[in-house]
Amino acid sequence: MNKPLISLKEGSSITLWQLLLALVFVIVAWLVSRYVAKFIGRKILKMMNVSDDNVVIIQRLVFFVMLGIIVVTILSFLKVPLTAFAFISGAVAIGIGFGAKNVMDNFISGWILMSERPVHINDVVELDGQLGRIVQVGNRSTIIRRIDGAHMVIPNSTLLQSNLVNWTLLDQNIRNSVKVGVAYGSDVQKVREILFAIMKDNKSVLEDPEPSVIFEDFGDSSLVFEMWYWAKISTIRELRAIRSDLRFEIDKRFSESNIVIAFPQRDVHLHFADDVAKQLAQKLQTSEQLKSLEDRSKESNQTASSKNQKSTSQKD
């Protein structure tokens, strides 16, 4: 166990016993570092009301600082000078530059995301038409939970280079809208009053900025109105729930006020030229004449058959 395995230039050597102790120390120190980082994030920082993003950043800083202390401690324990790694570190840097470019890009991008903070944990974001919530910002990738429950794992470099829409970057206030169409002939002023009252009565709709009702358009089959409102949300489900509640209330109050919610309708008008109408009339007249001739022939045949039957009966 004490037999030298590696000889250094300064006359010192590393034995098998030292390597085993160093390996055990690295494993124990790694586990302790992770536990300490999580303990600081979950206990101490939560008691200080630190945001989730800052908790993640501080946890990682603590972990990497302790990791650096572990490396220096191991080298001093093995009596290995740092100059011995000058050549090795250069070779490792070249290898990382060529062979692990994407990994390093994602790693550096992860720290850029945590430092510049264009996204936060629990932010509602939209990426490539997919709407979801930020669950985790990792060293290599960011996890987004979509509205259908699926998780998207996006590389950090891709996230930085994409056109990301963050709905809740500065605050959780989101403007949304609900459209409804009423039948032509409806009292538009009464429709506006009902829609405005529905938004006022909804507790999830913010009073500031004030909601508004827009007469959007004269549609093909309806008069289109749009309700604009602001709401403070923490999850995407709340946004969908608010729209659902508003639609339920619209259907209820419109029914009470005898206002018809329009649906697509089409009126078809057929116009024929005079010659076409004459041809149709002639065909109808001809068909009627043929039918009358067929009826007469049937009657005559029936009469003849009845006479034949009578004559045969008299002969008998």
Salt bridges, closest charged atoms under 4 A:
ASP52 OD1 - LYS46 NZ 2.82
ASP53 OD2 - ARG117 NH2 3.70
ASP105 OD2 - LYS101 NZ 3.09
ASP123 OD2 - HIS120 ND1 3.12
ASP148 OD2 - ARG146 NH2 2.76
ASP201 OD2 - ARG253 NH2 2.77
GLU210 OE2 - LYS200 NZ 3.96
GLU249 OE2 - ARG253 NE 2.84
